Amino acid sequence: MILLDFERIWPSVPYIVGGIPVTLAYTGVSLCLGFVWGMLLALCKVSHIKFLKWSAGFYTSVFRGTPLLLQLTLIYHAIPQLTGYSISIWEAGILTFTLNSGAYVSEHIRAGINGVDKGQMEAALSLGIPYSLIMKDIILPQAIRIILPSLVNEAIDLVKESSLISVIGGADILRRAVIVSSEKYLYFEPLLIAGLLYYVLILILTFAAQLIEKKLKTT
């Protein structure tokens, strides 16, 4: 027989819900910074300079080929040891999620750039338009439009991955649920509430992604 005691948990629900802004802050800031970093990496990947292309490819391979939890713990614990700088939980989280997200975003953007008709690049170059202006005004706007649904999916993944910040003490949804569990000596109920909160956030983002896809199909 399963016995659930939500009555002891209800007073702590607002505390767990208070982790939503923290989760969204990590997600939003990291996604924005990761987009900028991913854009730079993608431009390196499509560059004709072999060193830039190789470096960006190697970087992406490393961050996509190692666990995010390992990256987070390394940055949080290794930076103070190697540099003497006492990095905060917020800084470690944002830096890790940005570096990791940038690797994935760069692949999305690279695919979007390659998805644009190459004839447009050739036509613009034949007109004497500088390469930088072609990328900024012609290629990238179309590439971003192509990959917009993929970027929303990246945001969805980042919401779930941000729960790893709880491992180093970040006061997000999961961390608060674990604290309540240890205080109440009830583990299923707080974690169930945390799971429902994550699920609602993901549903909202998924719905937004579907709206974007429908709008792109009709334009």
C-alpha positions, 0 to 999 in steps of 0.5 A: 500500500502506497502512503503519501503525506502531502499535508506535511509538504504543502507548507513547503510547496511555495519554497519549491516553486520559488526555484522556478525563477532560478531555473529560468534564470540559468536557462535564459542567460545561458541560452542567450550567451550560448547563442552568441558563442554558438554563432561565433563557433558556427562562423568559424566552422564555415570559415575557409581558415583551416585553423578556425574550422579545426579549433571550432570542430575540436571544441564542439567535439569535446563539449558534446563528447563529455558529460555536462555534470563533469564539465560543471564540477570541473569548472566549479572545483578546478577554477579555484584550484588553478587560478585562485579565483573563488567562482560562485555557484551562479558563475560556474553554472552560467559559464558551464551551460553557456560553453556547453550550449554554445557547442550544440547551438553552433551545430544548429547554426552551421546546419542552417547556414548550409541549408541556405541556397549556395547560389545566394552567396555566389550571386552576392559575391559576384556583385562585389558584396563583402563576405561579412555583409553577405553573412550578416544581411543575407545568409544568417537571417535565413539560417536563423529562421530555419533553425528557430524550432531547433533553438527552442528545443535547445531551450527545452533541453537546457531547462532539464539540464539546469537541474544539475546546478543542484549538485553544487548547491544552486537553489533551483527547483530540484535543490529546493525539493531535496532540501524539503525532503531532508527536512520532512523525511519525505522524499517521494512527495517533494520530488514529485512536485519538482517533477511536475514543475519541470513538466509544466515548464517543458509543456509551455516551451513545447507549445511555444515551439509548435506555435513557431513551427506553424507560423514559419510554415505559413510565412 
